[in-house]
Amino acid sequence: MFILEAMGFSLPIISTRVGNIPEHISNSEAGVLVDVANIHQLTDAMQKFASDSDYRIASGSLAQKYAKKTFDQEKMLACYDHIYSF
C-alpha cells in the first residue's frame, strides 16, 4: 500500500520487480523499476531523480494521475464487493 500512497502524494517511485508492482509501475511513466539486488540500477535511478527536478516532478505527477485513475473509490469498492460476494 505504501507505493500507492506515495503515488497519491505525487512522489515518483523507484521499486524492484517483485510481486505485482510491475503491473502498476512502468519505466519512464510513474516511476522506475530496478532488478532485485542491482545496486547500480538503484543508484542510477536515485541520481536521475535527484539531479533532474523536471523529470522527478513529471514522474510524480504521472504517478498521482495513475493512482487516482486506477484506484479511485468507486473502483476499489466494486473490487471489494466482488471479492466478498462469493
The first five atom37 places (N, CA, C, CB, O) and aatype in JSON, in Angstrom:
{
  "aatype": [12, 13, 9, 10, 6, 0, 12, 7, 13, 15, 10, 14, 9, 9, 15, 16, 1, 19, 7, 2, 9, 14, 6, 8, 9, 15, 2, 15, 6, 0, 7, 19, 10, 19, 3, 19, 0, 2, 9, 8, 5, 10, 16, 3, 0, 12, 5, 11, 13, 0, 15, 3, 15, 3, 18, 1, 9, 0, 15, 7, 15, 10, 0, 5, 11, 18, 0, 11, 11, 16, 13, 3, 5, 6, 11, 12, 10, 0, 4, 18, 3, 8, 9, 18, 15, 13],
  "atom_mask": [
    [1, 1, 1, 1, 1],
    [1, 1, 1, 1, 1],
    [1, 1, 1, 1, 1],
    [1, 1, 1, 1, 1],
    [1, 1, 1, 1, 1],
    [1, 1, 1, 1, 1],
    [1, 1, 1, 1, 1],
    [1, 1, 1, 0, 1],
    [1, 1, 1, 1, 1],
    [1, 1, 1, 1, 1],
    [1, 1, 1, 1, 1],
    [1, 1, 1, 1, 1],
    [1, 1, 1, 1, 1],
    [1, 1, 1, 1, 1],
    [1, 1, 1, 1, 1],
    [1, 1, 1, 1, 1],
    [1, 1, 1, 1, 1],
    [1, 1, 1, 1, 1],
    [1, 1, 1, 0, 1],
    [1, 1, 1, 1, 1],
    [1, 1, 1, 1, 1],
    [1, 1, 1, 1, 1],
    [1, 1, 1, 1, 1],
    [1, 1, 1, 1, 1],
    [1, 1, 1, 1, 1],
    [1, 1, 1, 1, 1],
    [1, 1, 1, 1, 1],
    [1, 1, 1, 1, 1],
    [1, 1, 1, 1, 1],
    [1, 1, 1, 1, 1],
    [1, 1, 1, 0, 1],
    [1, 1, 1, 1, 1],
    [1, 1, 1, 1, 1],
    [1, 1, 1, 1, 1],
    [1, 1, 1, 1, 1],
    [1, 1, 1, 1, 1],
    [1, 1, 1, 1, 1],
    [1, 1, 1, 1, 1],
    [1, 1, 1, 1, 1],
    [1, 1, 1, 1, 1],
    [1, 1, 1, 1, 1],
    [1, 1, 1, 1, 1],
    [1, 1, 1, 1, 1],
    [1, 1, 1, 1, 1],
    [1, 1, 1, 1, 1],
    [1, 1, 1, 1, 1],
    [1, 1, 1, 1, 1],
    [1, 1, 1, 1, 1],
    [1, 1, 1, 1, 1],
    [1, 1, 1, 1, 1],
    [1, 1, 1, 1, 1],
    [1, 1, 1, 1, 1],
    [1, 1, 1, 1, 1],
    [1, 1, 1, 1, 1],
    [1, 1, 1, 1, 1],
    [1, 1, 1, 1, 1],
    [1, 1, 1, 1, 1],
    [1, 1, 1, 1, 1],
    [1, 1, 1, 1, 1],
    [1, 1, 1, 0, 1],
    [1, 1, 1, 1, 1],
    [1, 1, 1, 1, 1],
    [1, 1, 1, 1, 1],
    [1, 1, 1, 1, 1],
    [1, 1, 1, 1, 1],
    [1, 1, 1, 1, 1],
    [1, 1, 1, 1, 1],
    [1, 1, 1, 1, 1],
    [1, 1, 1, 1, 1],
    [1, 1, 1, 1, 1],
    [1, 1, 1, 1, 1],
    [1, 1, 1, 1, 1],
    [1, 1, 1, 1, 1],
    [1, 1, 1, 1, 1],
    [1, 1, 1, 1, 1],
    [1, 1, 1, 1, 1],
    [1, 1, 1, 1, 1],
    [1, 1, 1, 1, 1],
    [1, 1, 1, 1, 1],
    [1, 1, 1, 1, 1],
    [1, 1, 1, 1, 1],
    [1, 1, 1, 1, 1],
    [1, 1, 1, 1, 1],
    [1, 1, 1, 1, 1],
    [1, 1, 1, 1, 1],
    [1, 1, 1, 1, 1]
  ],
  "atom_positions": [
    [[0.81, -1.2, 0.0], [0.0, 0.0, 0.0], [0.86, 1.28, 0.0], [-0.92, -0.01, 1.2], [0.42, 2.32, -0.47]],
    [[2.08, 1.18, 0.52], [2.88, 2.41, 0.62], [3.22, 2.97, -0.75], [4.16, 2.14, 1.38], [3.36, 4.19, -0.89]],
    [[3.36, 2.12, -1.76], [3.64, 2.64, -3.1], [2.44, 3.41, -3.62], [4.02, 1.49, -4.08], [2.58, 4.49, -4.19]],
    [[1.26, 2.87, -3.43], [0.03, 3.56, -3.83], [-0.11, 4.88, -3.08], [-1.2, 2.67, -3.59], [-0.48, 5.9, -3.68]],
    [[0.18, 4.88, -1.79], [0.09, 6.11, -1.01], [1.1, 7.14, -1.52], [0.33, 5.82, 0.47], [0.77, 8.32, -1.63]],
    [[2.31, 6.71, -1.81], [3.32, 7.63, -2.33], [2.87, 8.21, -3.68], [4.68, 6.91, -2.49], [3.04, 9.4, -3.94]],
    [[2.31, 7.37, -4.52], [1.81, 7.85, -5.81], [0.73, 8.9, -5.6], [1.26, 6.67, -6.65], [0.68, 9.89, -6.33]],
    [[-0.14, 8.69, -4.62], [-1.2, 9.65, -4.32], [-0.67, 11.01, -3.91], [0.0, 0.0, 0.0], [-1.35, 12.02, -4.08]],
    [[0.54, 11.05, -3.36], [1.17, 12.31, -2.97], [2.13, 12.84, -4.03], [1.92, 12.12, -1.66], [2.97, 13.68, -3.74]],
    [[2.0, 12.35, -5.26], [2.82, 12.82, -6.4], [4.29, 12.52, -6.24], [2.63, 14.29, -6.6], [5.13, 13.28, -6.73]],
    [[4.61, 11.43, -5.57], [6.02, 11.06, -5.42], [6.39, 10.04, -6.48], [6.29, 10.5, -4.0], [5.67, 9.06, -6.68]],
    [[7.5, 10.24, -7.17], [7.94, 9.25, -8.14], [8.39, 7.99, -7.4], [9.1, 9.81, -9.03], [8.82, 8.06, -6.25]],
    [[8.28, 6.87, -8.07], [8.55, 5.59, -7.43], [9.8, 4.95, -8.01], [7.35, 4.65, -7.6], [10.01, 4.93, -9.22]],
    [[10.62, 4.42, -7.12], [11.71, 3.53, -7.5], [11.43, 2.24, -6.75], [13.15, 4.13, -7.16], [11.36, 2.24, -5.52]],
    [[11.28, 1.15, -7.48], [10.97, -0.12, -6.83], [11.62, -1.26, -7.59], [9.44, -0.32, -6.74], [12.12, -1.09, -8.71]],
    [[11.6, -2.42, -6.97], [12.11, -3.61, -7.62], [10.98, -4.33, -8.34], [12.78, -4.55, -6.61], [9.8, -4.07, -8.08]],
    [[11.34, -5.22, -9.22], [10.37, -6.0, -9.99], [9.95, -7.23, -9.16], [10.96, -6.44, -11.36], [10.37, -8.35, -9.44]],
    [[9.12, -7.01, -8.16], [8.63, -8.1, -7.32], [7.12, -7.99, -7.22], [9.28, -8.06, -5.92], [6.54, -6.92, -7.4]],
    [[6.49, -9.11, -6.92], [5.04, -9.13, -6.75], [4.32, -8.55, -7.94], [0.0, 0.0, 0.0], [4.7, -8.77, -9.09]],
    [[3.28, -7.81, -7.63], [2.51, -7.2, -8.73], [2.9, -5.74, -8.98], [1.03, -7.27, -8.42], [2.2, -5.03, -9.7]],
    [[3.98, -5.31, -8.39], [4.44, -3.92, -8.59], [4.67, -3.6, -10.06], [5.73, -3.68, -7.8], [4.28, -2.52, -10.5]],
    [[5.3, -4.48, -10.85], [5.49, -4.15, -12.27], [4.19, -3.91, -13.04], [6.26, -5.25, -12.93], [4.21, -3.25, -14.08]],
    [[3.07, -4.43, -12.54], [1.8, -4.18, -13.21], [1.39, -2.71, -13.1], [0.7, -5.07, -12.62], [0.61, -2.22, -13.92]],
    [[1.9, -2.01, -12.1], [1.47, -0.65, -11.83], [2.55, 0.4, -12.06], [0.98, -0.55, -10.44], [2.25, 1.59, -12.16]],
    [[3.77, -0.02, -12.14], [4.87, 0.92, -12.38], [5.52, 0.54, -13.7], [5.92, 0.89, -11.2], [5.95, -0.6, -13.9]],
    [[5.58, 1.49, -14.59], [6.3, 1.22, -15.83], [7.39, 2.27, -15.98], [5.33, 1.22, -17.07], [7.17, 3.45, -15.7]],
    [[8.53, 1.85, -16.4], [9.66, 2.77, -16.52], [9.3, 4.0, -17.35], [10.87, 2.06, -17.14], [8.61, 3.9, -18.37]],
    [[9.77, 5.11, -16.9], [9.61, 6.43, -17.53], [8.19, 6.97, -17.44], [10.03, 6.35, -18.97], [7.9, 7.99, -18.07]],
    [[7.31, 6.34, -16.7], [5.98, 6.9, -16.5], [5.78, 7.26, -15.04], [4.88, 5.91, -16.97], [6.05, 8.4, -14.64]],
    [[5.32, 6.32, -14.24], [5.05, 6.62, -12.84], [6.25, 6.36, -11.95], [3.87, 5.79, -12.35], [6.22, 6.66, -10.75]],
    [[7.29, 5.81, -12.5], [8.48, 5.52, -11.71], [9.45, 4.64, -12.46], [0.0, 0.0, 0.0], [9.35, 4.49, -13.68]],
    [[10.37, 4.08, -11.73], [11.43, 3.26, -12.32], [11.48, 1.93, -11.6], [12.81, 3.99, -12.24], [11.43, 1.86, -10.37]],
    [[11.59, 0.87, -12.37], [11.77, -0.46, -11.81], [13.22, -0.88, -11.96], [10.84, -1.48, -12.5], [13.83, -0.69, -13.01]],
    [[13.76, -1.45, -10.92], [15.13, -1.95, -10.95], [15.12, -3.43, -10.58], [16.05, -1.15, -9.99], [14.2, -3.9, -9.92]],
    [[16.12, -4.13, -11.01], [16.25, -5.54, -10.66], [16.6, -5.69, -9.19], [17.33, -6.22, -11.54], [17.31, -4.87, -8.61]],
    [[16.1, -6.75, -8.6], [16.4, -7.04, -7.2], [17.92, -7.14, -7.02], [15.7, -8.34, -6.73], [18.59, -7.8, -7.8]],
    [[18.43, -6.49, -6.0], [19.85, -6.53, -5.62], [20.79, -5.9, -6.64], [20.27, -7.94, -5.38], [21.99, -6.14, -6.61]],
    [[20.24, -5.1, -7.56], [21.09, -4.42, -8.54], [21.36, -2.99, -8.06], [20.42, -4.42, -9.97], [20.61, -2.07, -8.36]],
    [[22.42, -2.85, -7.32], [22.76, -1.56, -6.71], [23.05, -0.49, -7.75], [23.95, -1.73, -5.79], [22.81, 0.7, -7.51]],
    [[23.57, -0.88, -8.91], [23.88, 0.09, -9.95], [22.61, 0.69, -10.54], [24.72, -0.56, -11.07], [22.53, 1.9, -10.75]],
    [[21.61, -0.14, -10.81], [20.34, 0.37, -11.32], [19.67, 1.28, -10.28], [19.4, -0.78, -11.7], [19.12, 2.33, -10.62]],
    [[19.71, 0.86, -9.03], [19.11, 1.66, -7.97], [19.81, 3.01, -7.85], [19.17, 0.91, -6.62], [19.16, 4.04, -7.74]],
    [[21.12, 3.0, -7.86], [21.9, 4.23, -7.77], [21.6, 5.15, -8.95], [23.4, 3.92, -7.71], [21.41, 6.35, -8.77]],
    [[21.57, 4.59, -10.15], [21.28, 5.39, -11.34], [19.89, 6.05, -11.25], [21.36, 4.52, -12.61], [19.73, 7.22, -11.56]],
    [[18.9, 5.26, -10.81], [17.55, 5.79, -10.7], [17.48, 6.91, -9.66], [16.57, 4.67, -10.32], [16.85, 7.94, -9.9]],
    [[18.12, 6.72, -8.54], [18.13, 7.73, -7.49], [18.83, 9.01, -7.96], [18.8, 7.19, -6.23], [18.36, 10.11, -7.7]],
    [[19.96, 8.84, -8.65], [20.7, 10.0, -9.15], [19.89, 10.77, -10.19], [22.04, 9.56, -9.74], [19.92, 12.0, -10.23]],
    [[19.18, 10.04, -11.04], [18.36, 10.69, -12.07], [17.27, 11.55, -11.43], [17.73, 9.64, -12.99], [17.07, 12.7, -11.82]],
    [[16.56, 10.99, -10.44], [15.53, 11.78, -9.76], [16.12, 12.93, -8.98], [14.71, 10.89, -8.83], [15.54, 14.02, -8.95]],
    [[17.26, 12.72, -8.34], [17.88, 13.77, -7.53], [18.41, 14.92, -8.38], [19.01, 13.19, -6.7], [18.38, 16.07, -7.95]],
    [[18.88, 14.61, -9.57], [19.53, 15.64, -10.38], [18.61, 16.32, -11.4], [20.69, 15.04, -11.09], [18.97, 17.36, -11.96]],
    [[17.46, 15.75, -11.66], [16.58, 16.28, -12.7], [15.2, 16.56, -12.11], [16.48, 15.29, -13.9], [14.33, 15.68, -12.1]],
    [[15.0, 17.76, -11.63], [13.74, 18.09, -10.96], [12.54, 18.02, -11.91], [13.82, 19.47, -10.34], [11.45, 17.64, -11.5]],
    [[12.73, 18.39, -13.17], [11.63, 18.29, -14.14], [11.18, 16.85, -14.3], [12.04, 18.88, -15.51], [9.98, 16.56, -14.31]],
    [[12.13, 15.95, -14.42], [11.84, 14.51, -14.55], [11.15, 14.0, -13.28], [13.13, 13.71, -14.81], [10.17, 13.26, -13.36]],
    [[11.66, 14.4, -12.13], [11.11, 13.97, -10.85], [9.66, 14.44, -10.69], [11.97, 14.49, -9.69], [8.79, 13.67, -10.29]],
    [[9.41, 15.7, -11.01], [8.07, 16.27, -10.87], [7.11, 15.64, -11.87], [8.1, 17.78, -11.06], [5.97, 15.31, -11.53]],
    [[7.55, 15.46, -13.11], [6.7, 14.85, -14.13], [6.36, 13.41, -13.77], [7.39, 14.91, -15.51], [5.22, 12.98, -13.93]],
    [[7.34, 12.68, -13.3], [7.11, 11.29, -12.92], [6.14, 11.21, -11.75], [8.44, 10.6, -12.56], [5.24, 10.37, -11.74]],
    [[6.31, 12.08, -10.77], [5.4, 12.12, -9.64], [3.99, 12.48, -10.04], [0.0, 0.0, 0.0], [3.02, 11.9, -9.54]],
    [[3.87, 13.42, -10.95], [2.55, 13.82, -11.45], [1.86, 12.66, -12.17], [2.68, 15.03, -12.38], [0.67, 12.41, -11.97]],
    [[2.62, 11.97, -13.02], [2.05, 10.81, -13.71], [1.68, 9.71, -12.74], [3.03, 10.28, -14.75], [0.67, 9.02, -12.93]],
    [[2.47, 9.53, -11.7], [2.16, 8.52, -10.69], [0.84, 8.86, -10.0], [3.3, 8.42, -9.64], [0.0, 7.98, -9.8]],
    [[0.65, 10.13, -9.66], [-0.59, 10.52, -9.0], [-1.79, 10.34, -9.92], [-0.5, 11.97, -8.53], [-2.83, 9.84, -9.49]],
    [[-1.67, 10.73, -11.16], [-2.77, 10.55, -12.12], [-3.12, 9.08, -12.27], [-2.4, 11.16, -13.49], [-4.29, 8.72, -12.31]],
    [[-2.1, 8.24, -12.36], [-2.34, 6.8, -12.49], [-3.06, 6.26, -11.25], [-1.01, 6.05, -12.69], [-4.02, 5.5, -11.38]],
    [[-2.61, 6.65, -10.08], [-3.22, 6.16, -8.84], [-4.68, 6.6, -8.74], [-2.43, 6.67, -7.61], [-5.54, 5.8, -8.38]],
    [[-4.95, 7.84, -9.06], [-6.33, 8.33, -8.99], [-7.23, 7.64, -10.01], [-6.36, 9.84, -9.21], [-8.38, 7.33, -9.71]],
    [[-6.71, 7.4, -11.21], [-7.49, 6.76, -12.25], [-7.72, 5.28, -11.95], [-6.8, 6.92, -13.6], [-8.82, 4.77, -12.15]],
    [[-6.71, 4.61, -11.48], [-6.76, 3.16, -11.3], [-7.37, 2.75, -9.97], [-5.38, 2.58, -11.41], [-8.02, 1.7, -9.88]],
    [[-7.18, 3.55, -8.95], [-7.6, 3.15, -7.61], [-8.59, 4.13, -7.0], [-6.4, 3.01, -6.71], [-8.55, 4.38, -5.79]],
    [[-9.47, 4.69, -7.81], [-10.44, 5.61, -7.23], [-11.43, 4.85, -6.35], [-11.19, 6.38, -8.34], [-11.52, 3.62, -6.41]],
    [[-12.15, 5.58, -5.55], [-13.01, 4.98, -4.53], [-14.05, 4.03, -5.13], [-13.7, 6.07, -3.74], [-14.26, 2.94, -4.61]],
    [[-14.7, 4.44, -6.19], [-15.75, 3.59, -6.79], [-15.18, 2.28, -7.31], [-16.45, 4.35, -7.93], [-15.78, 1.22, -7.11]],
    [[-14.04, 2.32, -7.97], [-13.43, 1.1, -8.49], [-13.01, 0.17, -7.36], [-12.22, 1.44, -9.37], [-13.2, -1.04, -7.44]],
    [[-12.43, 0.75, -6.31], [-11.99, -0.08, -5.18], [-13.19, -0.71, -4.47], [-11.18, 0.76, -4.19], [-13.13, -1.88, -4.1]],
    [[-14.26, 0.05, -4.27], [-15.45, -0.51, -3.64], [-16.04, -1.64, -4.49], [-16.5, 0.59, -3.4], [-16.49, -2.65, -3.95]],
    [[-16.05, -1.46, -5.8], [-16.56, -2.52, -6.68], [-15.69, -3.77, -6.59], [-16.61, -2.02, -8.14], [-16.22, -4.88, -6.58]],
    [[-14.38, -3.6, -6.51], [-13.48, -4.75, -6.37], [-13.71, -5.47, -5.05], [-12.01, -4.29, -6.47], [-13.79, -6.7, -5.01]],
    [[-13.82, -4.71, -3.97], [-14.07, -5.33, -2.67], [-15.42, -6.03, -2.65], [-14.0, -4.28, -1.55], [-15.55, -7.11, -2.08]],
    [[-16.42, -5.41, -3.25], [-17.75, -6.02, -3.32], [-17.68, -7.35, -4.06], [-18.75, -5.08, -3.99], [-18.3, -8.33, -3.66]],
    [[-16.94, -7.36, -5.15], [-16.8, -8.58, -5.95], [-16.09, -9.67, -5.15], [-16.03, -8.28, -7.26], [-16.5, -10.83, -5.16]],
    [[-15.03, -9.3, -4.45], [-14.27, -10.28, -3.66], [-15.13, -10.88, -2.57], [-13.02, -9.63, -3.03], [-15.13, -12.1, -2.38]],
    [[-15.87, -10.05, -1.84], [-16.61, -10.52, -0.69], [-18.0, -11.06, -1.04], [-16.74, -9.43, 0.3], [-18.71, -11.52, -0.15]],
    [[-18.38, -11.0, -2.29], [-19.71, -11.51, -2.66], [-19.72, -13.01, -2.95], [-20.21, -10.77, -3.87], [-20.77, -13.57, -3.25]],
    [[-18.57, -13.65, -2.86], [-18.51, -15.1, -3.1], [-18.8, -15.87, -1.85], [-17.15, -15.49, -3.64], [-18.79, -17.11, -1.87]]
  ]
}
